[in-house]
Amino acid sequence: MKGKFSKWTSAVVNEEIWLGKPGIEFHVWSKYKKSRAKLGTLQVTVAGLRWLPHKGKQQLFRSWEKARDWFEQ
């Protein structure tokens, strides 16, 4: 929907999604006190997950093996 940001977003995919080299990006926004500040970008790639914080702070990368261990804790 153009114009307004959704407060909550969820997605359920019952089919396989083909990930190319660039992967898929999700832009994450904060709506705390209506500031609407961008928190960062989550990239889902063939190699793993990459979190890129807004304003160029250090990025965080997790391979799929490390992400699996992280979610299973």
PDB file with SEQRES, HELIX, SHEET and CRYST1 records, atoms N, CA, C and O in Angstrom:
SEQRES   1 A   73  MET LYS GLY LYS PHE SER LYS TRP THR SER ALA VAL VAL          
SEQRES   2 A   73  ASN GLU GLU ILE TRP LEU GLY LYS PRO GLY ILE GLU PHE          
SEQRES   3 A   73  HIS VAL TRP SER LYS TYR LYS LYS SER ARG ALA LYS LEU          
SEQRES   4 A   73  GLY THR LEU GLN VAL THR VAL ALA GLY LEU ARG TRP LEU          
SEQRES   5 A   73  PRO HIS LYS GLY LYS GLN GLN LEU PHE ARG SER TRP GLU          
SEQRES   6 A   73  LYS ALA ARG ASP TRP PHE GLU GLN                              
HELIX    1 AA1 TYR A   32  LYS A   34  5                                   3    
HELIX    2 AA2 HIS A   54  GLY A   56  5                                   3    
HELIX    3 AA3 TRP A   64  GLU A   72  1                                   9    
SHEET    1 AA1 4 ILE A  24  TRP A  29  0                                        
SHEET    2 AA1 4 LYS A  38  VAL A  44 -1                                        
SHEET    3 AA1 4 GLY A  48  PRO A  53 -1                                        
SHEET    4 AA1 4 LEU A  60  SER A  63 -1                                        
CRYST1    1.000    1.000    1.000  90.00  90.00  90.00 P 1           1          
ATOM      1  N   MET A   1       0.850  -1.170   0.000  1.00  0.00           N  
ATOM      2  CA  MET A   1       0.000   0.000   0.000  1.00  0.00           C  
ATOM      3  C   MET A   1       0.897   1.235   0.000  1.00  0.00           C  
ATOM      4  O   MET A   1       1.800   1.349   0.829  1.00  0.00           O  
ATOM      5  N   LYS A   2       0.658   2.128  -0.898  1.00  0.00           N  
ATOM      6  CA  LYS A   2       1.472   3.330  -0.980  1.00  0.00           C  
ATOM      7  C   LYS A   2       1.067   4.333   0.082  1.00  0.00           C  
ATOM      8  O   LYS A   2      -0.102   4.410   0.460  1.00  0.00           O  
ATOM      9  N   GLY A   3       2.028   5.099   0.561  1.00  0.00           N  
ATOM     10  CA  GLY A   3       1.723   6.190   1.475  1.00  0.00           C  
ATOM     11  C   GLY A   3       1.927   5.857   2.927  1.00  0.00           C  
ATOM     12  O   GLY A   3       2.753   6.489   3.586  1.00  0.00           O  
ATOM     13  N   LYS A   4       1.204   4.883   3.458  1.00  0.00           N  
ATOM     14  CA  LYS A   4       1.295   4.547   4.882  1.00  0.00           C  
ATOM     15  C   LYS A   4       2.093   3.276   5.075  1.00  0.00           C  
ATOM     16  O   LYS A   4       2.026   2.353   4.264  1.00  0.00           O  
ATOM     17  N   PHE A   5       2.854   3.238   6.165  1.00  0.00           N  
ATOM     18  CA  PHE A   5       3.589   2.040   6.519  1.00  0.00           C  
ATOM     19  C   PHE A   5       2.678   1.134   7.332  1.00  0.00           C  
ATOM     20  O   PHE A   5       1.854   1.614   8.110  1.00  0.00           O  
ATOM     21  N   SER A   6       2.822  -0.161   7.157  1.00  0.00           N  
ATOM     22  CA  SER A   6       2.079  -1.117   7.965  1.00  0.00           C  
ATOM     23  C   SER A   6       2.780  -1.252   9.312  1.00  0.00           C  
ATOM     24  O   SER A   6       4.008  -1.224   9.383  1.00  0.00           O  
ATOM     25  N   LYS A   7       2.006  -1.396  10.369  1.00  0.00           N  
ATOM     26  CA  LYS A   7       2.600  -1.542  11.689  1.00  0.00           C  
ATOM     27  C   LYS A   7       3.253  -2.913  11.825  1.00  0.00           C  
ATOM     28  O   LYS A   7       4.362  -3.021  12.349  1.00  0.00           O  
ATOM     29  N   TRP A   8       2.584  -3.948  11.365  1.00  0.00           N  
ATOM     30  CA  TRP A   8       3.104  -5.305  11.442  1.00  0.00           C  
ATOM     31  C   TRP A   8       3.024  -5.924  10.057  1.00  0.00           C  
ATOM     32  O   TRP A   8       2.069  -5.698   9.314  1.00  0.00           O  
ATOM     33  N   THR A   9       4.024  -6.695   9.725  1.00  0.00           N  
ATOM     34  CA  THR A   9       4.038  -7.381   8.450  1.00  0.00           C  
ATOM     35  C   THR A   9       4.422  -8.828   8.680  1.00  0.00           C  
ATOM     36  O   THR A   9       5.349  -9.122   9.435  1.00  0.00           O  
ATOM     37  N   SER A  10       3.715  -9.719   8.037  1.00  0.00           N  
ATOM     38  CA  SER A  10       4.084 -11.127   8.097  1.00  0.00           C  
ATOM     39  C   SER A  10       3.845 -11.735   6.721  1.00  0.00           C  
ATOM     40  O   SER A  10       3.029 -11.244   5.941  1.00  0.00           O  
ATOM     41  N   ALA A  11       4.563 -12.797   6.443  1.00  0.00           N  
ATOM     42  CA  ALA A  11       4.420 -13.469   5.157  1.00  0.00           C  
ATOM     43  C   ALA A  11       4.531 -14.971   5.364  1.00  0.00           C  
ATOM     44  O   ALA A  11       5.383 -15.448   6.114  1.00  0.00           O  
ATOM     45  N   VAL A  12       3.677 -15.694   4.702  1.00  0.00           N  
ATOM     46  CA  VAL A  12       3.729 -17.147   4.710  1.00  0.00           C  
ATOM     47  C   VAL A  12       3.845 -17.587   3.255  1.00  0.00           C  
ATOM     48  O   VAL A  12       3.003 -17.250   2.422  1.00  0.00           O  
ATOM     49  N   VAL A  13       4.883 -18.331   2.967  1.00  0.00           N  
ATOM     50  CA  VAL A  13       5.107 -18.799   1.601  1.00  0.00           C  
ATOM     51  C   VAL A  13       5.064 -20.318   1.617  1.00  0.00           C  
ATOM     52  O   VAL A  13       5.876 -20.961   2.283  1.00  0.00           O  
ATOM     53  N   ASN A  14       4.125 -20.885   0.890  1.00  0.00           N  
ATOM     54  CA  ASN A  14       3.979 -22.335   0.851  1.00  0.00           C  
ATOM     55  C   ASN A  14       4.698 -22.963  -0.334  1.00  0.00           C  
ATOM     56  O   ASN A  14       4.597 -24.171  -0.545  1.00  0.00           O  
ATOM     57  N   GLU A  15       5.410 -22.175  -1.098  1.00  0.00           N  
ATOM     58  CA  GLU A  15       6.154 -22.673  -2.248  1.00  0.00           C  
ATOM     59  C   GLU A  15       7.610 -22.262  -2.117  1.00  0.00           C  
ATOM     60  O   GLU A  15       7.949 -21.344  -1.369  1.00  0.00           O  
ATOM     61  N   GLU A  16       8.459 -22.952  -2.851  1.00  0.00           N  
ATOM     62  CA  GLU A  16       9.875 -22.605  -2.839  1.00  0.00           C  
ATOM     63  C   GLU A  16      10.089 -21.274  -3.548  1.00  0.00           C  
ATOM     64  O   GLU A  16       9.433 -20.971  -4.544  1.00  0.00           O  
ATOM     65  N   ILE A  17      11.017 -20.489  -3.018  1.00  0.00           N  
ATOM     66  CA  ILE A  17      11.382 -19.220  -3.634  1.00  0.00           C  
ATOM     67  C   ILE A  17      12.809 -19.358  -4.129  1.00  0.00           C  
ATOM     68  O   ILE A  17      13.693 -19.754  -3.370  1.00  0.00           O  
ATOM     69  N   TRP A  18      13.043 -19.036  -5.390  1.00  0.00           N  
ATOM     70  CA  TRP A  18      14.377 -19.103  -5.956  1.00  0.00           C  
ATOM     71  C   TRP A  18      15.137 -17.835  -5.580  1.00  0.00           C  
ATOM     72  O   TRP A  18      14.686 -16.726  -5.864  1.00  0.00           O  
ATOM     73  N   LEU A  19      16.284 -18.004  -4.944  1.00  0.00           N  
ATOM     74  CA  LEU A  19      17.123 -16.868  -4.579  1.00  0.00           C  
ATOM     75  C   LEU A  19      18.277 -16.771  -5.559  1.00  0.00           C  
ATOM     76  O   LEU A  19      19.042 -17.721  -5.730  1.00  0.00           O  
ATOM     77  N   GLY A  20      18.397 -15.633  -6.194  1.00  0.00           N  
ATOM     78  CA  GLY A  20      19.529 -15.400  -7.077  1.00  0.00           C  
ATOM     79  C   GLY A  20      20.699 -14.853  -6.276  1.00  0.00           C  
ATOM     80  O   GLY A  20      20.645 -14.798  -5.047  1.00  0.00           O  
ATOM     81  N   LYS A  21      21.740 -14.455  -6.960  1.00  0.00           N  
ATOM     82  CA  LYS A  21      22.913 -13.898  -6.275  1.00  0.00           C  
ATOM     83  C   LYS A  21      22.565 -12.704  -5.400  1.00  0.00           C  
ATOM     84  O   LYS A  21      23.006 -12.651  -4.252  1.00  0.00           O  
ATOM     85  N   PRO A  22      21.778 -11.729  -5.905  1.00  0.00           N  
ATOM     86  CA  PRO A  22      21.491 -10.562  -5.069  1.00  0.00           C  
ATOM     87  C   PRO A  22      20.586 -10.868  -3.876  1.00  0.00           C  
ATOM     88  O   PRO A  22      20.625 -10.147  -2.879  1.00  0.00           O  
ATOM     89  N   GLY A  23      19.773 -11.920  -3.957  1.00  0.00           N  
ATOM     90  CA  GLY A  23      18.892 -12.274  -2.848  1.00  0.00           C  
ATOM     91  C   GLY A  23      17.670 -11.379  -2.767  1.00  0.00           C  
ATOM     92  O   GLY A  23      17.274 -10.754  -3.750  1.00  0.00           O  
ATOM     93  N   ILE A  24      17.080 -11.326  -1.582  1.00  0.00           N  
ATOM     94  CA  ILE A  24      15.883 -10.528  -1.325  1.00  0.00           C  
ATOM     95  C   ILE A  24      16.190  -9.573  -0.176  1.00  0.00           C  
ATOM     96  O   ILE A  24      16.810  -9.969   0.810  1.00  0.00           O  
ATOM     97  N   GLU A  25      15.759  -8.315  -0.298  1.00  0.00           N  
ATOM     98  CA  GLU A  25      16.004  -7.322   0.752  1.00  0.00           C  
ATOM     99  C   GLU A  25      14.697  -6.943   1.441  1.00  0.00           C  
ATOM    100  O   GLU A  25      13.658  -6.797   0.798  1.00  0.00           O  
ATOM    101  N   PHE A  26      14.770  -6.787   2.764  1.00  0.00           N  
ATOM    102  CA  PHE A  26      13.655  -6.298   3.563  1.00  0.00           C  
ATOM    103  C   PHE A  26      14.116  -5.035   4.285  1.00  0.00           C  
ATOM    104  O   PHE A  26      15.112  -5.074   5.007  1.00  0.00           O  
ATOM    105  N   HIS A  27      13.420  -3.929   4.106  1.00  0.00           N  
ATOM    106  CA  HIS A  27      13.752  -2.675   4.779  1.00  0.00           C  
ATOM    107  C   HIS A  27      12.928  -2.600   6.063  1.00  0.00           C  
ATOM    108  O   HIS A  27      11.704  -2.729   6.028  1.00  0.00           O  
ATOM    109  N   VAL A  28      13.602  -2.391   7.198  1.00  0.00           N  
ATOM    110  CA  VAL A  28      12.964  -2.409   8.515  1.00  0.00           C  
ATOM    111  C   VAL A  28      12.890  -0.990   9.056  1.00  0.00           C  
ATOM    112  O   VAL A  28      13.899  -0.290   9.140  1.00  0.00           O  
ATOM    113  N   TRP A  29      11.683  -0.574   9.420  1.00  0.00           N  
ATOM    114  CA  TRP A  29      11.432   0.781   9.918  1.00  0.00           C  
ATOM    115  C   TRP A  29      10.911   0.730  11.347  1.00  0.00           C  
ATOM    116  O   TRP A  29      10.237  -0.225  11.734  1.00  0.00           O  
ATOM    117  N   SER A  30      11.219   1.749  12.123  1.00  0.00           N  
ATOM    118  CA  SER A  30      10.693   1.897  13.479  1.00  0.00           C  
ATOM    119  C   SER A  30       9.559   2.908  13.454  1.00  0.00           C  
ATOM    120  O   SER A  30       9.624   3.922  12.758  1.00  0.00           O  
ATOM    121  N   LYS A  31       8.533   2.619  14.215  1.00  0.00           N  
ATOM    122  CA  LYS A  31       7.420   3.555  14.272  1.00  0.00           C  
ATOM    123  C   LYS A  31       7.249   4.066  15.711  1.00  0.00           C  
ATOM    124  O   LYS A  31       6.170   4.525  16.086  1.00  0.00           O  
ATOM    125  N   TYR A  32       8.310   3.982  16.505  1.00  0.00           N  
ATOM    126  CA  TYR A  32       8.262   4.401  17.901  1.00  0.00           C  
ATOM    127  C   TYR A  32       8.053   5.908  17.988  1.00  0.00           C  
ATOM    128  O   TYR A  32       8.830   6.674  17.418  1.00  0.00           O  
ATOM    129  N   LYS A  33       7.046   6.326  18.671  1.00  0.00           N  
ATOM    130  CA  LYS A  33       6.693   7.743  18.834  1.00  0.00           C  
ATOM    131  C   LYS A  33       6.577   8.453  17.479  1.00  0.00           C  
ATOM    132  O   LYS A  33       6.866   9.643  17.353  1.00  0.00           O  
ATOM    133  N   LYS A  34       6.148   7.689  16.480  1.00  0.00           N  
ATOM    134  CA  LYS A  34       5.896   8.208  15.135  1.00  0.00           C  
ATOM    135  C   LYS A  34       7.114   8.859  14.496  1.00  0.00           C  
ATOM    136  O   LYS A  34       6.976   9.774  13.684  1.00  0.00           O  
ATOM    137  N   SER A  35       8.316   8.391  14.860  1.00  0.00           N  
ATOM    138  CA  SER A  35       9.523   8.963  14.273  1.00  0.00           C  
ATOM    139  C   SER A  35       9.783   8.397  12.879  1.00  0.00           C  
ATOM    140  O   SER A  35      10.393   9.057  12.038  1.00  0.00           O  
ATOM    141  N   ARG A  36       9.317   7.174  12.640  1.00  0.00           N  
ATOM    142  CA  ARG A  36       9.477   6.503  11.351  1.00  0.00           C  
ATOM    143  C   ARG A  36      10.923   6.489  10.867  1.00  0.00           C  
ATOM    144  O   ARG A  36      11.205   6.806   9.712  1.00  0.00           O  
ATOM    145  N   ALA A  37      11.817   6.126  11.746  1.00  0.00           N  
ATOM    146  CA  ALA A  37      13.237   6.056  11.406  1.00  0.00           C  
ATOM    147  C   ALA A  37      13.559   4.672  10.840  1.00  0.00           C  
ATOM    148  O   ALA A  37      13.033   3.663  11.311  1.00  0.00           O  
ATOM    149  N   LYS A  38      14.413   4.635   9.844  1.00  0.00           N  
ATOM    150  CA  LYS A  38      14.823   3.359   9.269  1.00  0.00           C  
ATOM    151  C   LYS A  38      15.834   2.701  10.199  1.00  0.00           C  
ATOM    152  O   LYS A  38      16.833   3.318  10.568  1.00  0.00           O  
ATOM    153  N   LEU A  39      15.579   1.447  10.580  1.00  0.00           N  
ATOM    154  CA  LEU A  39      16.495   0.717  11.449  1.00  0.00           C  
ATOM    155  C   LEU A  39      17.594   0.039  10.659  1.00  0.00           C  
ATOM    156  O   LEU A  39      18.738  -0.024  11.108  1.00  0.00           O  
ATOM    157  N   GLY A  40      17.255  -0.468   9.487  1.00  0.00           N  
ATOM    158  CA  GLY A  40      18.262  -1.133   8.680  1.00  0.00           C  
ATOM    159  C   GLY A  40      17.627  -1.972   7.590  1.00  0.00           C  
ATOM    160  O   GLY A  40      16.433  -1.867   7.309  1.00  0.00           O  
ATOM    161  N   THR A  41      18.467  -2.815   6.976  1.00  0.00           N  
ATOM    162  CA  THR A  41      18.035  -3.675   5.883  1.00  0.00           C  
ATOM    163  C   THR A  41      18.474  -5.100   6.166  1.00  0.00           C  
ATOM    164  O   THR A  41      19.625  -5.337   6.535  1.00  0.00           O  
ATOM    165  N   LEU A  42      17.565  -6.049   5.996  1.00  0.00           N  
ATOM    166  CA  LEU A  42      17.879  -7.474   6.128  1.00  0.00           C  
ATOM    167  C   LEU A  42      17.955  -8.056   4.729  1.00  0.00           C  
ATOM    168  O   LEU A  42      16.991  -7.975   3.968  1.00  0.00           O  
ATOM    169  N   GLN A  43      19.108  -8.651   4.382  1.00  0.00           N  
ATOM    170  CA  GLN A  43      19.278  -9.293   3.087  1.00  0.00           C  
ATOM    171  C   GLN A  43      19.266 -10.806   3.291  1.00  0.00           C  
ATOM    172  O   GLN A  43      20.013 -11.336   4.114  1.00  0.00           O  
ATOM    173  N   VAL A  44      18.420 -11.490   2.543  1.00  0.00           N  
ATOM    174  CA  VAL A  44      18.360 -12.949   2.559  1.00  0.00           C  
ATOM    175  C   VAL A  44      18.989 -13.413   1.255  1.00  0.00           C  
ATOM    176  O   VAL A  44      18.451 -13.161   0.177  1.00  0.00           O  
ATOM    177  N   THR A  45      20.131 -14.093   1.353  1.00  0.00           N  
ATOM    178  CA  THR A  45      20.865 -14.523   0.166  1.00  0.00           C  
ATOM    179  C   THR A  45      21.121 -16.018   0.214  1.00  0.00           C  
ATOM    180  O   THR A  45      20.779 -16.689   1.188  1.00  0.00           O  
ATOM    181  N   VAL A  46      21.724 -16.527  -0.843  1.00  0.00           N  
ATOM    182  CA  VAL A  46      22.075 -17.937  -0.909  1.00  0.00           C  
ATOM    183  C   VAL A  46      23.083 -18.281   0.195  1.00  0.00           C  
ATOM    184  O   VAL A  46      23.044 -19.382   0.744  1.00  0.00           O  
ATOM    185  N   ALA A  47      23.974 -17.357   0.520  1.00  0.00           N  
ATOM    186  CA  ALA A  47      25.027 -17.602   1.517  1.00  0.00           C  
ATOM    187  C   ALA A  47      24.524 -17.498   2.949  1.00  0.00           C  
ATOM    188  O   ALA A  47      25.094 -18.129   3.839  1.00  0.00           O  
ATOM    189  N   GLY A  48      23.473 -16.720   3.200  1.00  0.00           N  
ATOM    190  CA  GLY A  48      22.978 -16.563   4.565  1.00  0.00           C  
ATOM    191  C   GLY A  48      22.192 -15.281   4.747  1.00  0.00           C  
ATOM    192  O   GLY A  48      21.598 -14.759   3.804  1.00  0.00           O  
ATOM    193  N   LEU A  49      22.198 -14.776   5.983  1.00  0.00           N  
ATOM    194  CA  LEU A  49      21.471 -13.560   6.348  1.00  0.00           C  
ATOM    195  C   LEU A  49      22.466 -12.441   6.632  1.00  0.00           C  
ATOM    196  O   LEU A  49      23.488 -12.661   7.283  1.00  0.00           O  
ATOM    197  N   ARG A  50      22.166 -11.245   6.145  1.00  0.00           N  
ATOM    198  CA  ARG A  50      23.043 -10.095   6.389  1.00  0.00           C  
ATOM    199  C   ARG A  50      22.183  -8.933   6.884  1.00  0.00           C  
ATOM    200  O   ARG A  50      21.203  -8.556   6.241  1.00  0.00           O  
ATOM    201  N   TRP A  51      22.560  -8.372   8.033  1.00  0.00           N  
ATOM    202  CA  TRP A  51      21.864  -7.208   8.601  1.00  0.00           C  
ATOM    203  C   TRP A  51      22.741  -5.987   8.375  1.00  0.00           C  
ATOM    204  O   TRP A  51      23.891  -5.948   8.813  1.00  0.00           O  
ATOM    205  N   LEU A  52      22.190  -4.985   7.687  1.00  0.00           N  
ATOM    206  CA  LEU A  52      22.899  -3.739   7.421  1.00  0.00           C  
ATOM    207  C   LEU A  52      22.208  -2.614   8.180  1.00  0.00           C  
ATOM    208  O   LEU A  52      21.174  -2.122   7.728  1.00  0.00           O  
ATOM    209  N   PRO A  53      22.748  -2.194   9.321  1.00  0.00           N  
ATOM    210  CA  PRO A  53      22.128  -1.111  10.084  1.00  0.00           C  
ATOM    211  C   PRO A  53      22.124   0.194   9.293  1.00  0.00           C  
ATOM    212  O   PRO A  53      22.983   0.427   8.442  1.00  0.00           O  
ATOM    213  N   HIS A  54      21.154   1.026   9.589  1.00  0.00           N  
ATOM    214  CA  HIS A  54      21.058   2.334   8.939  1.00  0.00           C  
ATOM    215  C   HIS A  54      22.249   3.197   9.334  1.00  0.00           C  
ATOM    216  O   HIS A  54      22.795   3.036  10.425  1.00  0.00           O  
ATOM    217  N   LYS A  55      22.645   4.088   8.477  1.00  0.00           N  
ATOM    218  CA  LYS A  55      23.757   5.034   8.678  1.00  0.00           C  
ATOM    219  C   LYS A  55      25.116   4.347   8.737  1.00  0.00           C  
ATOM    220  O   LYS A  55      26.026   4.818   9.420  1.00  0.00           O  
ATOM    221  N   GLY A  56      25.253   3.232   8.020  1.00  0.00           N  
ATOM    222  CA  GLY A  56      26.556   2.634   7.765  1.00  0.00           C  
ATOM    223  C   GLY A  56      27.317   2.065   8.933  1.00  0.00           C  
ATOM    224  O   GLY A  56      28.543   1.976   8.866  1.00  0.00           O  
ATOM    225  N   LYS A  57      26.653   1.677   9.998  1.00  0.00           N  
ATOM    226  CA  LYS A  57      27.371   1.025  11.090  1.00  0.00           C  
ATOM    227  C   LYS A  57      27.794  -0.367  10.623  1.00  0.00           C  
ATOM    228  O   LYS A  57      27.430  -0.786   9.525  1.00  0.00           O  
ATOM    229  N   GLN A  58      28.547  -1.075  11.433  1.00  0.00           N  
ATOM    230  CA  GLN A  58      29.079  -2.371  11.042  1.00  0.00           C  
ATOM    231  C   GLN A  58      27.965  -3.369  10.746  1.00  0.00           C  
ATOM    232  O   GLN A  58      26.999  -3.475  11.502  1.00  0.00           O  
ATOM    233  N   GLN A  59      28.106  -4.097   9.644  1.00  0.00           N  
ATOM    234  CA  GLN A  59      27.103  -5.075   9.260  1.00  0.00           C  
ATOM    235  C   GLN A  59      27.316  -6.395   9.994  1.00  0.00           C  
ATOM    236  O   GLN A  59      28.412  -6.675  10.479  1.00  0.00           O  
ATOM    237  N   LEU A  60      26.264  -7.199  10.072  1.00  0.00           N  
ATOM    238  CA  LEU A  60      26.300  -8.483  10.759  1.00  0.00           C  
ATOM    239  C   LEU A  60      25.912  -9.557   9.754  1.00  0.00           C  
ATOM    240  O   LEU A  60      24.861  -9.456   9.121  1.00  0.00           O  
ATOM    241  N   PHE A  61      26.742 -10.587   9.595  1.00  0.00           N  
ATOM    242  CA  PHE A  61      26.461 -11.668   8.655  1.00  0.00           C  
ATOM    243  C   PHE A  61      26.387 -12.986   9.401  1.00  0.00           C  
ATOM    244  O   PHE A  61      27.213 -13.259  10.272  1.00  0.00           O  
ATOM    245  N   ARG A  62      25.396 -13.808   9.060  1.00  0.00           N  
ATOM    246  CA  ARG A  62      25.253 -15.153   9.626  1.00  0.00           C  
ATOM    247  C   ARG A  62      25.033 -16.124   8.481  1.00  0.00           C  
ATOM    248  O   ARG A  62      24.122 -15.937   7.674  1.00  0.00           O  
ATOM    249  N   SER A  63      25.858 -17.160   8.403  1.00  0.00           N  
ATOM    250  CA  SER A  63      25.643 -18.202   7.399  1.00  0.00           C  
ATOM    251  C   SER A  63      24.399 -18.992   7.803  1.00  0.00           C  
ATOM    252  O   SER A  63      23.915 -18.863   8.927  1.00  0.00           O  
ATOM    253  N   TRP A  64      23.892 -19.800   6.891  1.00  0.00           N  
ATOM    254  CA  TRP A  64      22.683 -20.565   7.192  1.00  0.00           C  
ATOM    255  C   TRP A  64      22.915 -21.557   8.324  1.00  0.00           C  
ATOM    256  O   TRP A  64      21.993 -21.830   9.093  1.00  0.00           O  
ATOM    257  N   GLU A  65      24.129 -22.107   8.446  1.00  0.00           N  
ATOM    258  CA  GLU A  65      24.432 -23.036   9.540  1.00  0.00           C  
ATOM    259  C   GLU A  65      24.382 -22.313  10.888  1.00  0.00           C  
ATOM    260  O   GLU A  65      23.797 -22.811  11.850  1.00  0.00           O  
ATOM    261  N   LYS A  66      25.010 -21.124  10.944  1.00  0.00           N  
ATOM    262  CA  LYS A  66      24.992 -20.349  12.189  1.00  0.00           C  
ATOM    263  C   LYS A  66      23.582 -19.854  12.507  1.00  0.00           C  
ATOM    264  O   LYS A  66      23.180 -19.817  13.670  1.00  0.00           O  
ATOM    265  N   ALA A  67      22.839 -19.477  11.477  1.00  0.00           N  
ATOM    266  CA  ALA A  67      21.451 -19.009  11.694  1.00  0.00           C  
ATOM    267  C   ALA A  67      20.590 -20.144  12.237  1.00  0.00           C  
ATOM    268  O   ALA A  67      19.754 -19.921  13.112  1.00  0.00           O  
ATOM    269  N   ARG A  68      20.786 -21.368  11.723  1.00  0.00           N  
ATOM    270  CA  ARG A  68      20.027 -22.519  12.216  1.00  0.00           C  
ATOM    271  C   ARG A  68      20.306 -22.751  13.701  1.00  0.00           C  
ATOM    272  O   ARG A  68      19.381 -22.961  14.486  1.00  0.00           O  
ATOM    273  N   ASP A  69      21.598 -22.709  14.084  1.00  0.00           N  
ATOM    274  CA  ASP A  69      21.966 -22.883  15.490  1.00  0.00           C  
ATOM    275  C   ASP A  69      21.388 -21.768  16.352  1.00  0.00           C  
ATOM    276  O   ASP A  69      20.958 -22.002  17.482  1.00  0.00           O  
ATOM    277  N   TRP A  70      21.383 -20.569  15.816  1.00  0.00           N  
ATOM    278  CA  TRP A  70      20.859 -19.395  16.517  1.00  0.00           C  
ATOM    279  C   TRP A  70      19.360 -19.549  16.795  1.00  0.00           C  
ATOM    280  O   TRP A  70      18.899 -19.248  17.896  1.00  0.00           O  
ATOM    281  N   PHE A  71      18.602 -20.016  15.800  1.00  0.00           N  
ATOM    282  CA  PHE A  71      17.154 -20.179  15.964  1.00  0.00           C  
ATOM    283  C   PHE A  71      16.782 -21.386  16.820  1.00  0.00           C  
ATOM    284  O   PHE A  71      15.710 -21.402  17.423  1.00  0.00           O  
ATOM    285  N   GLU A  72      17.647 -22.396  16.882  1.00  0.00           N  
ATOM    286  CA  GLU A  72      17.350 -23.598  17.653  1.00  0.00           C  
ATOM    287  C   GLU A  72      17.683 -23.478  19.128  1.00  0.00           C  
ATOM    288  O   GLU A  72      17.370 -24.387  19.898  1.00  0.00           O  
ATOM    289  N   GLN A  73      18.307 -22.387  19.545  1.00  0.00           N  
ATOM    290  CA  GLN A  73      18.676 -22.220  20.962  1.00  0.00           C  
ATOM    291  C   GLN A  73      17.465 -22.061  21.826  1.00  0.00           C  
ATOM    292  O   GLN A  73      17.589 -21.910  23.041  1.00  0.00           O  
TER     293      GLN A  73                                                      
END                                                                             
